[in-house]
Amino acid sequence: MNTNIHQESTLAAVMYAILATAGLFYVNLGGAFLSAFVDGLGVGRDEAGLIVSANKYGAAAGALIATFLVKNIPWRKAAAVLLVLMMVVDIISSQITSADNLIAIRFLHGTIGGISVGIGLSVIARTMNPDKIFGMLLVVQYSFGSVGIWTVPRLVESFGHMAVFGVLMLFSLMTLLILPFIPNVREAKSTNNPFKINFSFLLVLALGALFLFQASNMGVADYAFELGKDIGLVNTEISNLLTVANIISISGGLLVYVIGTKYGRTIPLFLGVTISAIFTFLLHYSENITIYFIANTVTGIAWAFVIPYILGLCASFDSHGQMAALAGFVSKVGLATGPLVGSIFILNYGFEMILNIATIALIGATLLITYSSSKQKEAA
């Protein structure tokens, strides 16, 4: 379908970003999503972590499926079908109160959403300037996420846990309505062997760094609400602080959209991941509410700044979006693994262990991504 919106316009970038966000929007609700199950359903923190983790592991499975589909399906029609399916599963989820059943149904939702996001990422990778649009992707995610973090706890207090699924359905519906107006991109190169993936050593290092970065950040972020409770804050206070932190974090993705690859990828990646490690460790001192706020804010800025460059780096390894979709898979495995590790350690070891593991993993991510980016630049 042809549209009158130019592919390089800001409006087009926002539309591409919304398309690649819809299937994983619950991630952008941060700890509000997990906390909704603790407060709305009365389940334990460990069970809530498993529900959230199942949703993300399903997304990882879907993203892996998308890796093999993106070169062989019409992206616009596929996205429409997937968005409708996600809304149906959200309606079903809103009627379930059993933690075990929610784990299963949210895995299914995650799988559908993961395919949708994988398609969205492959579409962005086939635009003229994917790094900039990946930057806009984070701007959109943090912008809508900020609204969600502020509204979801209040909605849960009034309507119970089902309010979360109402918010997710609204975002899917909005995406479905704008889908016909998203500008076309060049077609992916179809192949007789859709299961063929051209791996390289540098790509594997980049994907490894992406996994560690996402797992570390998500493992901490999903428990940010619970950490706030432990330092004596109530839900609305936590919501207000994290909403402001999220809004400020938008600047990370906006900066990428403005500068693109003007300074390359290696230096921004090194600085971004290193800063993320430092301020993750500073969350150890969250009994000081100012440090709690600043650390959440700076790690959010770094998160929004780093991910576009990692996705852009992965997209540079092929020309039809398959590596971007594969990066989406690895990203979601990381997003799911973080809260899973958190759910294992939270009851017996507390937040201190989670923060230590995340900091060490981020240091490892710094080494991997710096080497991969610098060597890929030389190869290019």
RONUDO-928934 format. One record per residue (C-alpha): residue number from 1; residue in three letters; x, y, z. Coordinates in pm, 1 decimal. Layout:
   num   residuo          u          v          w
   NUM       ALA          X          Y          Z
...
//
This chain:
   num   residuo          u          v          w
     1       MET        0.0        0.0        0.0
     2       ASN      128.1      347.5      -88.9
     3       THR       96.4      634.3      157.7
     4       ASN      165.2     1006.1      131.1
     5       ILE      396.6      995.8      433.6
     6       HIS      766.0     1009.0      346.4
     7       GLN      975.1      727.6      489.9
     8       GLU     1235.3      964.8      637.8
     9       SER      985.2     1194.2      809.9
    10       THR      948.1     1208.7     1187.3
    11       LEU      585.7     1094.2     1157.3
    12       ALA      696.7      785.5      964.4
    13       ALA      960.6      711.5     1228.3
    14       VAL      693.5      728.6     1500.1
    15       MET      467.1      492.3     1303.6
    16       TYR      744.4      238.2     1245.7
    17       ALA      827.7      260.0     1616.6
    18       ILE      466.5      199.6     1723.9
    19       LEU      450.3     -103.9     1494.0
    20       ALA      760.8     -252.2     1656.5
    21       THR      634.2     -171.5     2007.7
    22       ALA      279.6     -311.2     2012.5
    23       GLY      368.8     -676.1     2064.4
    24       LEU      590.1     -602.9     2363.4
    25       PHE      423.5     -297.2     2515.1
    26       TYR      390.3     -461.5     2858.1
    27       VAL      769.3     -439.3     2892.1
    28       ASN      742.9      -61.1     2870.7
    29       LEU      506.8      -56.8     3167.8
    30       GLY      808.8     -148.2     3377.3
    31       GLY      754.1     -281.1     3727.6
    32       ALA      391.6     -161.7     3715.3
    33       PHE      306.7     -474.3     3515.1
    34       LEU      460.0     -708.4     3773.8
    35       SER      329.9     -508.1     4067.3
    36       ALA      -23.5     -523.0     3923.8
    37       PHE      -24.2     -899.5     3977.2
    38       VAL      114.7     -865.4     4330.7
    39       ASP     -145.9     -605.8     4429.0
    40       GLY     -436.6     -698.1     4199.7
    41       LEU     -421.9    -1077.8     4229.0
    42       GLY     -249.7    -1111.9     4563.0
    43       VAL       19.1    -1346.5     4429.1
    44       GLY      373.9    -1353.4     4567.5
    45       ARG      657.1    -1156.5     4413.4
    46       ASP      813.8    -1476.9     4284.9
    47       GLU      490.3    -1588.8     4110.5
    48       ALA      441.2    -1242.1     3961.9
    49       GLY      795.4    -1257.7     3829.9
    50       LEU      718.5    -1591.4     3663.8
    51       ILE      406.4    -1450.1     3492.5
    52       VAL      604.2    -1157.5     3353.8
    53       SER      891.7    -1384.8     3257.3
    54       ALA      659.7    -1628.1     3075.4
    55       ASN      520.4    -1339.5     2871.4
    56       LYS      872.5    -1244.1     2766.6
    57       TYR      989.2    -1598.5     2694.7
    58       GLY      684.7    -1634.4     2471.5
    59       ALA      793.1    -1313.3     2298.4
    60       ALA     1137.0    -1463.8     2249.6
    61       ALA      985.4    -1774.1     2089.8
    62       GLY      775.9    -1553.7     1862.4
    63       ALA     1074.7    -1340.5     1766.3
    64       LEU     1268.4    -1654.9     1672.8
    65       ILE      980.4    -1763.2     1449.3
    66       ALA      977.1    -1415.8     1294.7
    67       THR     1345.7    -1447.6     1205.7
    68       PHE     1254.0    -1717.7      953.6
    69       LEU      936.0    -1548.9      829.8
    70       VAL     1036.6    -1190.0      756.3
    71       LYS     1176.1    -1263.6      410.8
    72       ASN      872.2    -1459.1      298.2
    73       ILE      551.6    -1289.5      420.5
    74       PRO      369.1     -961.7      344.3
    75       TRP      450.2     -765.4      659.4
    76       ARG      143.4     -539.2      665.1
    77       LYS     -116.5     -818.4      640.5
    78       ALA       71.2    -1034.5      889.4
    79       ALA       90.2     -747.9     1140.0
    80       ALA     -286.5     -688.7     1116.0
    81       VAL     -368.0    -1051.9     1193.1
    82       LEU     -122.4    -1062.5     1484.1
    83       LEU     -258.9     -742.9     1641.5
    84       VAL     -612.7     -881.6     1639.7
    85       LEU     -494.1    -1208.5     1794.4
    86       MET     -312.7    -1019.7     2071.1
    87       MET     -629.5     -831.8     2162.9
    88       VAL     -825.5    -1158.2     2179.8
    89       VAL     -566.6    -1315.2     2412.5
    90       ASP     -565.4    -1002.8     2632.0
    91       ILE     -944.1    -1028.1     2670.0
    92       ILE     -907.5    -1392.5     2778.4
    93       SER     -621.7    -1300.9     3017.1
    94       SER     -835.4    -1038.1     3190.5
    95       GLN    -1077.0    -1309.8     3304.3
    96       ILE     -810.6    -1537.6     3456.9
    97       THR     -716.1    -1518.7     3824.1
    98       SER     -498.9    -1831.9     3856.9
    99       ALA     -125.1    -1761.5     3846.1
   100       ASP      -54.6    -2096.5     3674.2
   101       ASN     -313.2    -2031.1     3403.3
   102       LEU     -186.7    -1677.6     3354.6
   103       ILE      166.1    -1810.0     3301.4
   104       ALA       38.8    -2029.1     3017.4
   105       ILE     -185.7    -1772.1     2847.9
   106       ARG       74.6    -1496.3     2873.6
   107       PHE      331.7    -1722.5     2709.8
   108       LEU       88.1    -1755.9     2418.2
   109       HIS       37.4    -1379.0     2405.0
   110       GLY      412.2    -1328.7     2413.8
   111       THR      461.7    -1566.5     2120.0
   112       ILE      211.9    -1376.4     1904.5
   113       GLY      355.8    -1042.6     2011.4
   114       GLY      711.2    -1161.8     1952.3
   115       ILE      632.1    -1243.1     1589.4
   116       SER      474.4     -898.7     1553.7
   117       VAL      777.3     -720.9     1701.1
   118       GLY     1017.1     -926.5     1489.2
   119       ILE      832.0     -816.4     1177.8
   120       GLY      837.5     -455.3     1297.5
   121       LEU     1214.0     -464.8     1359.2
   122       SER     1278.9     -615.5     1016.1
   123       VAL     1072.4     -336.7      858.3
   124       ILE     1277.7      -70.5     1040.3
   125       ALA     1601.1     -243.2      932.7
   126       ARG     1493.9     -202.5      569.2
   127       THR     1443.7      174.8      597.3
   128       MET     1703.4      426.6      476.6
   129       ASN     1837.3      514.2      822.8
   130       PRO     1753.5      236.3     1069.8
   131       ASP     1970.5      363.1     1358.7
   132       LYS     1770.3      684.8     1379.1
   133       ILE     1438.0      500.3     1366.4
   134       PHE     1558.4      254.9     1630.9
   135       GLY     1624.1      569.3     1837.1
   136       MET     1266.5      680.7     1777.3
   137       LEU     1155.3      331.5     1877.9
   138       LEU     1293.8      392.4     2225.9
   139       VAL     1141.8      742.2     2236.7
   140       VAL      799.6      595.6     2160.2
   141       GLN      843.1      310.1     2406.5
   142       TYR      946.4      537.8     2690.3
   143       SER      679.0      797.3     2609.9
   144       PHE      390.3      551.6     2614.7
   145       GLY      560.4      359.0     2894.8
   146       SER      563.2      673.9     3108.3
   147       VAL      189.9      712.9     3062.1
   148       GLY      144.1      345.4     3149.3
   149       ILE      361.1      356.3     3460.8
   150       TRP      161.4      654.5     3587.5
   151       THR     -185.7      520.8     3502.9
   152       VAL     -164.1      142.9     3554.1
   153       PRO     -118.0      140.3     3936.2
   154       ARG     -414.1      377.4     3969.7
   155       LEU     -628.0      169.0     3733.0
   156       VAL     -535.8     -151.0     3918.9
   157       GLU     -652.1        6.3     4245.9
   158       SER     -991.5       76.0     4084.8
   159       PHE    -1043.8     -218.1     3848.6
   160       GLY     -802.9     -490.1     3961.2
   161       HIS     -535.1     -663.7     3755.1
   162       MET     -754.3     -672.5     3441.7
   163       ALA     -681.1     -300.6     3394.2
   164       VAL     -334.8     -397.5     3268.7
   165       PHE     -484.4     -595.1     2982.7
   166       GLY     -718.1     -310.0     2893.2
   167       VAL     -417.5      -80.8     2848.8
   168       LEU     -244.3     -340.3     2628.2
   169       MET     -555.2     -380.4     2411.5
   170       LEU     -582.7       -5.5     2359.0
   171       PHE     -224.6        9.6     2232.2
   172       SER     -281.0     -282.9     1994.7
   173       LEU     -598.6     -118.9     1864.2
   174       MET     -416.3      209.9     1803.4
   175       THR     -144.0       25.5     1610.4
   176       LEU     -402.4     -155.7     1400.1
   177       LEU     -567.3      174.3     1308.4
   178       ILE     -243.1      338.8     1189.1
   179       LEU     -115.4       26.7     1010.3
   180       PRO     -256.9      120.0      664.3
   181       PHE      -74.8      454.8      673.9
   182       ILE      277.0      327.4      754.3
   183       PRO      508.8      396.5      456.2
   184       ASN      633.0      105.9      249.7
   185       VAL      991.7      -18.1      271.6
   186       ARG     1197.3     -211.3       20.3
   187       GLU     1094.2     -573.8       -0.1
   188       ALA     1297.9     -836.5      181.7
   189       LYS     1490.2    -1071.0      -41.7
   190       SER     1301.7    -1398.2      -41.4
   191       THR     1496.3    -1722.3      -33.0
   192       ASN     1431.3    -2086.1     -107.7
   193       ASN     1577.7    -2171.6      230.3
   194       PRO     1411.7    -1952.4      496.2
   195       PHE     1604.8    -2131.2      771.9
   196       LYS     1943.7    -2012.1      647.7
   197       ILE     2108.1    -1754.0      875.0
   198       ASN     2452.8    -1614.6      802.6
   199       PHE     2620.4    -1601.0     1142.8
   200       SER     2955.3    -1436.7     1204.0
   201       PHE     3176.9    -1419.5     1511.8
   202       LEU     3120.9    -1045.5     1550.9
   203       LEU     2743.9    -1087.5     1522.2
   204       VAL     2748.9    -1352.6     1795.1
   205       LEU     2941.9    -1114.7     2023.2
   206       ALA     2693.6     -834.6     1954.6
   207       LEU     2400.3    -1064.3     2027.8
   208       GLY     2569.6    -1183.5     2347.8
   209       ALA     2611.5     -824.2     2462.6
   210       LEU     2249.3     -750.8     2375.3
   211       PHE     2135.2    -1047.9     2586.5
   212       LEU     2340.4     -941.8     2889.1
   213       PHE     2233.0     -578.4     2859.1
   214       GLN     1862.7     -656.0     2833.9
   215       ALA     1865.3     -921.7     3107.2
   216       SER     2049.3     -691.6     3348.4
   217       ASN     1828.1     -390.3     3291.1
   218       MET     1499.5     -581.1     3289.9
   219       GLY     1589.3     -788.9     3593.6
   220       VAL     1635.7     -466.6     3789.1
   221       ALA     1354.3     -263.4     3628.2
   222       ASP     1084.2     -524.4     3686.6
   223       TYR     1151.2     -507.3     4060.4
   224       ALA     1185.0     -128.6     4076.0
   225       PHE      835.0      -95.1     4224.1
   226       GLU      903.9     -361.7     4485.6
   227       LEU     1236.5     -197.9     4572.6
   228       GLY     1049.2      129.1     4622.0
   229       LYS      809.1      -40.8     4861.5
   230       ASP     1099.6     -178.4     5062.2
   231       ILE     1241.5      170.9     5116.6
   232       GLY      908.0      290.9     5255.8
   233       LEU      735.4      440.7     4951.2
   234       VAL      371.9      374.8     4863.0
   235       ASN      255.6      279.5     4513.5
   236       THR      152.5      628.3     4402.9
   237       GLU      484.7      776.3     4520.5
   238       ILE      679.8      508.8     4334.2
   239       SER      462.1      557.6     4029.2
   240       ASN      525.9      932.9     4031.3
   241       LEU      902.8      894.3     4069.5
   242       LEU      935.8      627.8     3800.8
   243       THR      706.1      814.8     3563.8
   244       VAL      928.5     1122.3     3584.8
   245       ALA     1238.4      901.4     3547.9
   246       ASN     1082.6      738.7     3241.9
   247       ILE      996.3     1074.3     3084.0
   248       ILE     1353.4     1197.7     3131.9
   249       SER     1482.3      868.9     2990.3
   250       ILE     1319.0      955.2     2658.2
   251       SER     1617.2     1184.1     2599.6
   252       GLY     1839.0      879.5     2541.5
   253       GLY     1645.4      759.8     2238.2
   254       LEU     1587.8     1117.3     2120.2
   255       LEU     1963.1     1178.6     2122.0
   256       VAL     2016.1      876.6     1896.9
   257       TYR     1743.9     1002.5     1661.5
   258       VAL     1919.2     1340.3     1639.4
   259       ILE     2282.0     1230.3     1595.2
   260       GLY     2235.3      889.6     1429.0
   261       THR     2577.6      739.7     1346.0
   262       LYS     2756.3     1075.7     1318.2
   263       TYR     3005.3      959.3     1582.5
   264       GLY     2991.8      593.1     1488.3
   265       ARG     2855.6      327.4     1720.7
   266       THR     3155.5      213.3     1926.7
   267       ILE     3207.1      519.1     2148.7
   268       PRO     2834.5      570.1     2221.0
   269       LEU     2797.9      200.2     2304.2
   270       PHE     3099.3      197.5     2537.8
   271       LEU     2983.4      507.2     2723.2
   272       GLY     2618.9      398.0     2740.1
   273       VAL     2674.5       47.0     2876.8
   274       THR     2943.7      160.0     3122.6
   275       ILE     2716.4      431.2     3265.7
   276       SER     2437.6      174.4     3293.7
   277       ALA     2664.8      -53.7     3501.5
   278       ILE     2770.2      227.0     3736.6
   279       PHE     2419.3      351.9     3810.9
   280       THR     2277.6        0.2     3843.4
   281       PHE     2529.0      -58.0     4122.2
   282       LEU     2427.8      271.5     4285.5
   283       LEU     2078.0      129.6     4339.5
   284       HIS     2237.4      -46.2     4639.4
   285       TYR     2197.9      290.3     4811.7
   286       SER     1827.0      329.9     4735.9
   287       GLU     1740.4      398.1     5099.2
   288       ASN     1832.0      750.0     4990.1
   289       ILE     1528.5      831.1     4775.0
   290       THR     1728.6     1082.8     4570.0
   291       ILE     1975.2      810.8     4470.3
   292       TYR     1685.4      574.4     4395.0
   293       PHE     1538.7      834.1     4159.2
   294       ILE     1865.9      938.8     3993.7
   295       ALA     1985.3      580.5     3942.4
   296       ASN     1654.1      478.2     3783.5
   297       THR     1663.5      787.9     3563.3
   298       VAL     2020.8      749.9     3438.9
   299       THR     1990.6      376.0     3374.7
   300       GLY     1674.4      455.5     3179.6
   301       ILE     1853.8      716.5     2968.2
   302       ALA     2139.4      473.5     2902.7
   303       TRP     1893.7      196.6     2813.9
   304       ALA     1713.2      415.9     2561.2
   305       PHE     2047.6      531.3     2419.5
   306       VAL     2223.7      195.0     2387.7
   307       ILE     1953.8      -30.0     2239.5
   308       PRO     1915.6      162.0     1909.2
   309       TYR     2288.5      133.1     1845.1
   310       ILE     2298.0     -239.3     1925.0
   311       LEU     1998.7     -302.8     1698.3
   312       GLY     2159.2      -88.4     1428.0
   313       LEU     2483.9     -284.0     1463.8
   314       CYS     2301.1     -616.4     1429.1
   315       ALA     2102.9     -485.5     1129.7
   316       SER     2431.7     -396.4      957.2
   317       PHE     2515.2     -766.5      919.9
   318       ASP     2251.3     -821.4      645.9
   319       SER     2037.0     -624.3      401.6
   320       HIS     1683.1     -756.2      446.9
   321       GLY     1608.6     -728.4      816.2
   322       GLN     1666.9    -1088.7      920.6
   323       MET     1947.2    -1002.4     1164.4
   324       ALA     1733.0     -728.4     1318.6
   325       ALA     1458.8     -985.7     1375.1
   326       LEU     1716.7    -1225.2     1521.3
   327       ALA     1835.0     -945.0     1751.4
   328       GLY     1471.4     -907.6     1856.4
   329       PHE     1472.3    -1274.4     1958.7
   330       VAL     1792.2    -1242.2     2163.2
   331       SER     1666.4     -918.1     2315.2
   332       LYS     1348.8    -1085.8     2436.4
   333       VAL     1535.3    -1384.0     2580.0
   334       GLY     1735.1    -1129.4     2777.3
   335       LEU     1422.6     -940.5     2884.2
   336       ALA     1267.1    -1265.9     3003.8
   337       THR     1579.5    -1397.9     3175.1
   338       GLY     1629.9    -1088.9     3389.5
   339       PRO     1305.6    -1119.4     3589.3
   340       LEU     1343.4    -1499.2     3595.1
   341       VAL     1681.4    -1466.7     3766.4
   342       GLY     1526.3    -1205.2     3990.3
   343       SER     1240.8    -1437.5     4088.9
   344       ILE     1495.3    -1706.3     4183.8
   345       PHE     1700.9    -1483.2     4413.1
   346       ILE     1453.9    -1223.8     4543.5
   347       LEU     1308.4    -1419.2     4838.2
   348       ASN     1631.2    -1564.0     4981.4
   349       TYR     1890.8    -1305.0     4885.3
   350       GLY     1698.8     -982.0     4828.1
   351       PHE     1766.6     -700.2     4585.8
   352       GLU     2138.9     -683.3     4666.4
   353       MET     2211.3    -1008.9     4482.7
   354       ILE     2005.3     -901.8     4181.0
   355       LEU     2194.5     -571.8     4159.7
   356       ASN     2534.1     -741.9     4187.4
   357       ILE     2454.9     -993.4     3913.6
   358       ALA     2323.5     -715.9     3688.2
   359       THR     2632.7     -499.5     3738.9
   360       ILE     2872.2     -782.9     3655.7
   361       ALA     2669.0     -875.8     3346.4
   362       LEU     2675.3     -513.2     3225.8
   363       ILE     3053.7     -500.4     3257.8
   364       GLY     3069.1     -814.7     3041.7
   365       ALA     2832.4     -654.8     2790.2
   366       THR     3060.6     -350.1     2766.7
   367       LEU     3357.4     -565.3     2666.4
   368       LEU     3164.9     -769.2     2409.1
   369       ILE     2984.8     -484.1     2233.9
   370       THR     3288.3     -254.2     2219.7
   371       TYR     3497.1     -521.9     2050.6
   372       SER     3220.1     -627.3     1810.6
   373       SER     3136.4     -271.3     1705.4
   374       SER     3495.3     -162.0     1651.6
   375       LYS     3582.7     -469.0     1443.9
   376       GLN     3260.3     -448.0     1238.3
   377       LYS     3347.0      -86.6     1157.4
   378       GLU     3690.8     -196.4     1033.8
   379       ALA     3533.6     -470.7      822.1
   380       ALA     3285.9     -227.3      671.6
//
